[in-house]
């Protein structure tokens, strides 16, 4: 889902964030570290879609402790 947003994301709405959180809820620390790497290295200078993808990554990373603490549901 995150990689589909690169270059294509036009609007970050609650649905995108909610769906991403559900994916993270089923992830492990390896996936979270992977996402963090790509967020930190996002080419935001390429335009608004990349900046939105980077913002999404940072939002998800901020929710990481609470998301990983909850059993998948």
Secondary structure, 3 states (H helix, E strand, C coil): CHHHHCCCCCCCCHHHHHHHHHHHHCCCHHHHHHHHHHHHCCCHHHCHHHHHHHHHHHHHHHHHHHHHCCCCC
